[in-house]
Amino acid sequence: MPTSLAEPDPRPESGVALDFQRFEAGYLLADAWLNLERHASLPTQTLGFIAALARSLLAGVNIAVFLGRGEGGIEALIPLCRAQSYAARWRLAGAREVFEPGDALCAGERGATLLAQVLARDPHALCLDRIPASSLLIPALHEAMRGRGLVSVRPARGCPTIPLDAGWGQGESFLNAGRRSDFRRAERRAAAMGAVFHEIIAPDPGEFDTLFDEAIAVEMNSWKRAAGSAIACDPAKEAFARAWFRHACEEGSLRIAFLRIGHKAVAMQLAVVSLNRYWLFKIGYDEAYRSCSPGNLLMLHSLRHAARAGLEAYELLGEAEPWIADFWTRESHECVRVRTYPFNPRGALALAQDGVEWLRWRLRRPKRKASGM
């Protein structure tokens, strides 16, 4: 049963899903999450990330933390949320709000098995839109759902990645002659506008707000303002970003990068250094300086910085957009979409809904012309 906020150290049995706020208030439970983070493969699996969501984009939404508990304690967990309707499915908290990949936290295969058994006993369907194809939860769900329901695993958009080595510290050596020429041309154009300065800052908490405000102001000078996708366009989105990056700042993992021309910030990055990787969460540049490609110049500089720091990879998160594939990398981490359909009326309804959605997609697809012999 859910525990009350007055109980500081609740010890739920395996199979209990706790409300996130109650979970966070339980010191032993929060410690268990933090201990599991050493098994994380993504920064979106952290307690700080979910806490920032719970106080902003998911404020007022019930986030339930499903636990896989063994004899030694909590061995796996996953934060899920759903609407209150009869047929609503559990989904990974934040997946639709920030469009980043996520996954369960599992200490190992045993933890994944314990968690999958908990999820299989729940009567609601489950939708995990974008999780790593290597997730331990996937084979565990297949096994746990035997005789209880169906499991569907479909390809999803991968996450672009750039593996780093010492050669990246040289900056342009990986580019072909044409790309190197493009960068030199952009650098000359930038220099013609004023003195060019790059900086990558690991800010102190006391300077966080000033630097964060400067970064999102740069983004507001880009096309994202008109598109409504800039952080500052949405109060809830800004509240989430401020809370998440402040948490990262307090942990010492935040990096705020700027390209300045004549002391004016014309490109920015909000990134986190974690798991020996540079995770690029947000980028932006001032449209008035578009001719010198400030975003690409700053990205090249941050790539050099990450390589020289001995980091393993440069993670672009998001999806493999054309500008990334054409210019920076075609490598990506494979992701999948996982859905479960319990053998009950809720599962049947979810399966029917997905069948209708698939049929509509098929009917919208352009038909190929038959070729003659």
C-alpha positions in Angstrom: 0.0 0.0 0.0 1.2 3.6 -0.6 2.8 5.0 2.5 2.1 8.4 4.1 4.4 11.4 3.8 4.9 11.2 7.6 6.9 7.9 7.2 10.4 8.9 6.4 11.8 5.5 5.5 9.0 3.3 4.0 10.0 -0.2 3.0 7.5 -1.4 0.3 7.1 -5.0 -0.7 8.1 -5.9 -4.2 5.3 -5.1 -6.5 4.1 -1.9 -4.8 4.2 1.3 -7.0 4.7 4.4 -4.9 3.7 7.9 -5.7 6.8 9.8 -6.7 6.4 12.5 -4.1 6.1 9.9 -1.4 9.1 8.0 -2.9 11.2 11.1 -2.9 10.3 11.8 0.8 11.4 8.4 1.9 15.1 8.7 2.6 16.0 5.0 2.2 14.0 4.9 -1.1 15.8 8.0 -2.5 19.1 6.5 -1.5 18.2 3.3 -3.3 17.5 5.3 -6.4 20.8 7.1 -6.1 22.6 3.8 -5.6 21.0 2.4 -8.7 22.3 5.3 -10.7 25.7 3.7 -11.0 24.0 1.3 -13.4 22.5 4.1 -15.6 23.2 4.5 -19.2 21.4 7.8 -19.6 21.2 11.0 -17.6 17.4 10.9 -18.0 17.3 7.9 -15.5 18.5 10.0 -12.6 16.4 11.1 -9.6 17.3 14.7 -10.3 15.9 14.5 -13.8 12.5 13.0 -12.8 12.3 15.4 -9.8 12.6 18.3 -12.1 9.8 16.9 -14.3 7.6 16.3 -11.4 7.8 20.0 -10.3 7.2 21.4 -13.8 6.1 19.6 -17.0 4.4 16.8 -15.0 3.2 19.0 -12.1 -0.1 17.6 -10.9 0.4 14.3 -12.8 0.6 11.1 -10.7 4.0 9.6 -11.3 4.2 6.1 -9.9 7.6 4.4 -9.2 7.4 0.7 -9.9 9.9 -1.3 -7.9 11.7 -4.6 -8.4 12.7 -5.6 -4.8 14.8 -8.6 -4.0 16.1 -10.0 -0.7 18.9 -7.4 -0.7 16.6 -4.4 -1.3 15.5 -2.5 -4.4 17.2 -3.9 -7.4 15.3 -2.0 -10.2 12.8 0.7 -10.6 11.0 2.7 -13.3 9.0 5.9 -13.0 5.7 5.7 -15.0 2.7 7.9 -15.4 -0.7 7.7 -17.1 -4.0 9.5 -17.5 -7.0 8.5 -15.2 -9.2 7.0 -18.0 -10.0 3.3 -18.0 -7.9 2.5 -21.0 -5.0 4.8 -20.3 -1.5 3.1 -20.5 1.5 3.5 -18.3 4.2 5.4 -20.1 7.7 6.5 -19.1 7.6 9.8 -17.2 8.8 12.6 -19.4 9.0 10.7 -22.7 6.4 12.9 -24.4 7.3 16.1 -22.6 11.0 16.3 -23.4 11.3 13.7 -26.3 14.5 12.2 -24.8 15.3 8.5 -24.5 14.9 6.8 -21.2 15.0 3.4 -19.5 14.4 1.5 -16.3 17.2 1.5 -13.7 18.3 -2.1 -13.2 21.2 -3.4 -11.1 21.4 -6.4 -13.5 19.4 -9.1 -15.1 17.9 -10.2 -11.8 16.7 -6.7 -11.1 15.2 -6.5 -14.5 13.4 -9.8 -14.0 11.9 -8.6 -10.7 10.7 -5.4 -12.2 9.2 -7.0 -15.3 7.2 -9.4 -13.0 5.8 -6.4 -11.2 4.8 -4.7 -14.5 3.3 -7.9 -15.9 1.0 -8.2 -12.9 -0.4 -4.7 -13.4 -3.7 -4.7 -15.4 -2.8 -1.7 -17.6 -1.0 -1.7 -20.9 2.5 -0.3 -21.1 4.1 2.0 -23.7 7.8 2.8 -23.6 8.2 5.0 -26.7 12.0 5.2 -26.9 14.4 3.0 -24.9 17.8 1.5 -25.8 17.5 -1.7 -27.8 20.0 -3.1 -25.3 17.7 -2.5 -22.3 17.7 -5.4 -19.8 14.0 -4.8 -19.3 13.1 -6.0 -22.9 13.9 -9.7 -22.6 12.7 -9.7 -19.0 9.3 -8.3 -20.2 9.0 -11.0 -22.9 9.5 -13.7 -20.2 7.3 -12.1 -17.6 4.4 -11.6 -20.0 4.2 -15.2 -21.1 0.6 -16.3 -20.5 -0.3 -12.8 -19.3 -0.2 -10.8 -22.5 1.6 -9.7 -25.7 4.8 -7.7 -26.1 5.6 -5.7 -29.2 9.1 -4.3 -29.9 9.4 -2.0 -32.9 12.2 0.2 -34.2 12.3 3.8 -32.9 14.5 6.8 -33.8 18.1 6.3 -32.6 20.2 8.8 -30.7 23.2 10.2 -32.7 26.6 9.6 -31.1 30.2 10.6 -31.9 32.8 8.2 -30.4 35.8 10.2 -29.3 39.5 9.5 -29.5 42.7 11.5 -29.3 42.3 12.6 -33.0 39.2 14.6 -32.1 41.3 16.8 -30.0 42.8 18.2 -33.2 39.3 19.4 -34.2 39.1 19.3 -38.0 41.1 16.2 -38.8 38.0 14.1 -39.2 36.4 16.4 -41.8 37.0 16.1 -45.5 38.7 18.9 -47.4 35.4 20.5 -48.4 34.1 20.6 -44.8 37.5 22.0 -43.5 37.2 24.7 -46.0 33.7 25.5 -44.9 34.9 25.9 -41.3 37.8 28.1 -42.2 35.4 30.3 -44.2 33.0 30.5 -41.3 35.8 31.4 -38.9 37.0 34.2 -41.2 33.4 35.6 -41.4 33.1 35.4 -37.6 36.4 37.2 -37.1 35.3 40.0 -39.5 32.4 40.7 -37.2 34.6 41.1 -34.1 36.9 39.3 -31.7 35.9 35.6 -31.4 35.9 33.8 -28.0 34.8 30.3 -27.0 34.1 29.3 -23.4 32.8 26.2 -21.7 31.9 26.8 -18.1 31.2 24.5 -15.2 29.3 27.1 -13.3 29.1 27.5 -9.5 25.5 27.5 -8.1 25.8 31.2 -7.4 26.3 32.1 -11.0 23.9 29.6 -12.5 20.9 31.8 -13.0 22.8 34.5 -14.8 24.5 32.1 -17.2 21.3 30.1 -17.8 19.3 33.3 -18.5 22.0 34.4 -21.0 21.9 31.0 -22.7 18.1 30.9 -23.2 18.2 34.5 -24.4 20.5 33.4 -27.3 18.0 30.7 -28.2 15.2 33.3 -28.3 17.1 35.1 -31.1 16.8 32.0 -33.3 14.1 30.4 -35.4 13.0 28.5 -32.4 11.2 31.6 -31.0 8.9 31.7 -34.0 8.4 27.9 -33.9 7.6 28.1 -30.2 10.2 25.5 -29.3 12.6 27.8 -27.4 12.8 27.1 -23.7 11.6 30.6 -22.8 8.5 30.3 -24.9 6.9 27.8 -22.4 6.9 28.6 -18.6 6.6 24.9 -17.7 9.5 24.0 -20.1 11.6 26.8 -18.7 10.8 25.7 -15.1 11.9 22.1 -16.0 15.1 23.2 -17.7 16.0 25.6 -14.9 15.4 22.9 -12.2 17.2 20.1 -14.1 20.3 22.1 -15.1 20.5 23.7 -11.6 20.6 20.2 -10.1 23.3 19.3 -12.6 25.2 22.5 -11.6 25.0 21.6 -7.9 26.4 18.2 -8.8 29.2 19.7 -10.9 28.2 18.0 -14.1 26.7 21.0 -16.0 28.5 22.7 -18.8 27.3 26.0 -20.4 29.1 26.8 -23.6 29.1 30.1 -25.5 30.6 31.4 -28.7 31.0 35.2 -28.3 31.7 37.7 -31.1 32.7 41.1 -29.7 31.7 40.0 -26.2 28.1 39.2 -27.5 26.9 35.6 -27.0 25.9 34.4 -30.5 25.7 30.6 -29.9 25.1 28.5 -26.8 25.0 24.9 -25.5 23.5 23.4 -22.4 25.2 20.1 -21.7 25.9 17.6 -18.9 29.1 15.6 -18.4 28.1 12.2 -17.1 29.0 8.6 -17.5 32.2 9.8 -19.1 30.3 11.4 -21.9 29.3 14.9 -23.1 25.5 15.0 -23.3 24.2 17.8 -25.5 20.7 18.7 -24.3 20.1 22.1 -25.9 21.7 24.3 -28.6 20.9 27.7 -30.0 22.3 30.5 -32.0 21.6 34.1 -32.9 20.0 34.3 -36.4 21.7 37.7 -37.0 25.1 35.8 -37.1 23.9 32.9 -39.3 26.4 33.6 -42.1 29.3 32.5 -39.9 27.6 29.2 -38.7 28.1 30.0 -35.0 26.3 26.8 -33.8 28.7 24.6 -35.8 31.8 26.6 -34.7 30.8 26.1 -31.1 30.0 22.4 -31.6 33.5 21.9 -33.1 35.0 23.7 -30.1 33.1 21.6 -27.6 34.0 18.4 -29.5 37.7 19.3 -29.1 37.1 20.1 -25.4 35.3 16.8 -24.8 38.1 14.8 -26.5 40.9 16.6 -24.7 39.1 15.9 -21.4 39.3 12.2 -22.2 35.6 11.6 -22.5 34.4 8.5 -24.3 31.7 10.0 -26.6 29.8 13.1 -27.5 26.0 12.3 -27.3 23.6 14.5 -29.3 20.4 13.0 -27.8 17.3 14.0 -29.7 17.0 12.3 -33.0 19.2 11.8 -36.1 18.2 14.9 -37.9 19.5 15.5 -41.5 22.0 18.3 -40.4 23.5 15.9 -37.9 23.7 12.9 -40.3 25.0 15.1 -43.2 27.6 17.0 -41.2 28.6 15.3 -38.0 27.8 11.6 -37.6 25.7 8.8 -39.0 26.4 6.6 -35.9 23.6 6.2 -33.4 22.5 4.2 -30.5 19.7 1.9 -31.5 16.3 2.6 -29.8 13.0 0.7 -29.8 9.4 1.2 -28.9 8.0 -1.4 -26.5 4.3 -2.0 -25.9 2.6 -4.6 -23.8 -1.0 -5.8 -24.1 -2.3 -7.7 -21.1 -4.9 -10.5 -21.7 -7.7 -8.4 -20.3 -10.2 -5.8 -21.6 -7.7 -2.9 -21.2 -5.1 -4.8 -23.1 -7.6 -5.7 -25.9 -8.7 -2.1 -26.2 -5.0 -0.9 -26.4 -4.3 -3.5 -29.1 -7.4 -2.5 -31.1 -6.4 1.2 -30.8 -2.9 0.5 -32.1 -4.3 -1.7 -34.9 -6.5 1.2 -36.1 -3.5 3.6 -35.8 -1.4 1.3 -37.9 -4.2 0.9 -40.6 -4.5 4.7 -40.9 -0.8 5.0 -41.3 -0.8 2.4 -44.0 -3.6 4.1 -45.9 -1.8 7.5 -45.7 1.4 6.1 -47.2 1.9 7.0 -50.9 1.4 4.0 -53.2 4.3 3.0 -55.3 3.7 2.8 -59.1 4.0 -0.6 -60.6 6.9 -0.9 -63.0 6.5 -2.6 -66.3 8.7 -5.5 -67.6 
